[in-house]
Amino acid sequence: MDALTHLFTYFPFRTDLFFIGNLCRRGSFDEPNKGYLHFIRQGACQLQLYNGKSQYIHKPSIIFSPSQVLHHIQPLDNTGLDIFCISFDFGSGVRNPITQTLNNIVVLALEDSPELQVIANQIFEENTKQTCGYQAAVHHLCAFFTIQVVRCCLAKKLLQIGLLQGLTDKYLSGLLLEIHQYPEKNWQVEMMAEKALMSRSSFSSYFKAVMGIPPMSYLANWRIAVAQMLLLKGLPVSIVAEKVGYSHNSVLTRIFQREFGLTPTEWLMKHREMS
């Protein structure tokens, strides 16, 4: 299984077309655990970022925010924006494997990625005609569109840090896939460095430079995400702890209390109540 297929199938990847049409006032986007993709077909706007920076967009473009980083889209005139907005996540209540290390927003000019125009036009057309099965068609087109945008960003080297970059890195991709497949292993930095064919010191600095987080911190985050997914599937806490590499369920309980202020059982109950 290639790296991107692995990412989009390991967790229940979901997309939601939550807005399509004319955006006439400022939109703000930062829902927890969500990524965003905005396709501007016509109009001009100001993209305001969480760090106070802004960027003006005057031509058809795609704004790709892989995580819930706060951003605003402000139309520049009364004609508004002809736009659709997609949110995506990797499972309700599950720690998004992308958002933990990535906080940049990418803007793609459509003229540089014409292949994306075809899919976007299909989404607009399906939503306009609303013939039999259009909702299912839009759902699958949005998922395909998101994957294509990720491919495009990686090909253009616009994602220089984070999991998406790591899964295509020649030194880290194999290691990451093994960590994802076998989180229960007794992983140590020395073992990871050996898998990456690097010295321990070189590996630690290289991993952090590519992934934006130290290797053992990444492992801990991944184990939490997998534990959440397994709890949602109904597995007992003791079995979940074993499957993600903890010797006893009390260890997993301490980690959940540190991260969420709840035990695994309490977290599961809260999630079900919210759902």
NORVEN-V592918 format. One record per backbone hydrogen bond with DSSP energy under -1.0 kcal/mol. CO is the residue of the C=O (numbers start at 1). NH is the residue of the N-H. E is the energy in kcal/mol with one decimal. If there is no record, write none. Layout:
CO&NH&E / CO&NH&E
This chain:
2&6&-2.4 / 3&7&-2.1 / 4&8&-2.4 / 6&10&-2.3 / 11&13&-2.0 / 14&89&-1.9 / 16&18&-1.3 / 16&87&-2.4 / 19&85&-3.0 / 21&83&-2.7 / 23&81&-1.9 / 27&73&-2.5 / 29&71&-1.4 / 31&34&-1.6 / 35&88&-2.0 / 36&65&-2.9 / 37&86&-3.1 / 38&63&-2.8 / 39&84&-1.7 / 40&61&-1.2 / 42&82&-2.7 / 44&76&-2.2 / 45&57&-3.0 / 46&74&-2.5 / 47&55&-2.1 / 48&72&-2.6 / 49&52&-1.7 / 53&49&-3.2 / 55&47&-3.5 / 57&45&-2.4 / 60&110&-2.4 / 61&40&-2.9 / 62&108&-3.1 / 63&38&-2.8 / 64&106&-2.8 / 65&36&-3.5 / 71&29&-2.3 / 72&48&-2.6 / 73&27&-2.3 / 74&46&-2.3 / 77&80&-1.4 / 81&23&-2.7 / 82&41&-2.8 / 82&42&-1.3 / 83&21&-2.5 / 84&39&-2.8 / 85&18&-1.3 / 85&19&-1.2 / 86&37&-2.4 / 87&16&-2.4 / 88&35&-2.7 / 89&14&-2.5 / 91&94&-1.7 / 98&101&-1.4 / 106&64&-3.3 / 108&62&-2.7 / 109&112&-1.7 / 110&113&-1.3 / 113&116&-1.7 / 114&117&-1.0 / 116&120&-2.2 / 117&121&-2.7 / 118&122&-1.5 / 119&123&-1.9 / 120&124&-2.3 / 121&125&-2.7 / 122&126&-2.8 / 123&127&-2.1 / 124&128&-1.9 / 125&129&-2.7 / 126&130&-2.3 / 131&134&-2.1 / 133&137&-2.2 / 134&138&-3.0 / 135&139&-2.2 / 136&140&-2.2 / 137&141&-2.5 / 138&142&-2.5 / 139&143&-1.7 / 140&144&-2.3 / 141&145&-2.9 / 142&146&-2.3 / 143&147&-2.1 / 144&148&-2.4 / 145&149&-2.1 / 146&150&-2.2 / 147&151&-2.5 / 148&152&-2.4 / 149&153&-2.6 / 150&154&-2.3 / 151&155&-2.7 / 152&156&-2.1 / 153&158&-3.1 / 154&157&-1.2 / 162&166&-2.5 / 163&167&-2.6 / 165&168&-1.3 / 166&169&-1.1 / 169&173&-2.5 / 172&176&-3.0 / 173&177&-2.3 / 174&178&-1.8 / 175&179&-2.7 / 176&180&-2.6 / 177&181&-1.9 / 178&182&-2.7 / 182&185&-1.5 / 185&187&-2.2 / 188&192&-2.3 / 189&193&-2.9 / 190&194&-2.0 / 191&195&-2.1 / 192&196&-1.8 / 193&198&-2.6 / 194&197&-1.1 / 199&203&-2.8 / 200&204&-2.2 / 201&205&-1.6 / 202&206&-2.3 / 203&207&-3.3 / 204&208&-1.9 / 205&209&-1.9 / 206&210&-2.2 / 207&211&-3.2 / 208&212&-2.0 / 210&162&-2.6 / 214&218&-2.2 / 215&219&-2.3 / 216&220&-2.1 / 217&221&-2.3 / 218&222&-2.6 / 219&223&-2.5 / 220&224&-1.9 / 221&225&-2.1 / 222&226&-2.6 / 223&227&-2.6 / 224&228&-2.5 / 225&229&-2.0 / 226&230&-2.5 / 227&231&-2.5 / 228&232&-2.2 / 230&235&-1.9 / 231&234&-1.6 / 236&240&-2.5 / 237&241&-2.7 / 238&242&-1.5 / 239&243&-2.3 / 240&244&-1.4 / 241&246&-3.0 / 242&245&-1.1 / 248&251&-1.2 / 248&252&-1.1 / 249&253&-2.3 / 250&254&-2.2 / 251&255&-2.0 / 252&256&-2.4 / 253&257&-2.4 / 254&258&-2.0 / 255&259&-2.5 / 256&260&-3.3 / 263&267&-3.0 / 264&268&-2.3 / 265&269&-2.3 / 266&270&-2.5 / 267&271&-2.4 / 268&272&-2.3 / 269&273&-2.2 / 270&274&-2.3 / 271&275&-2.2
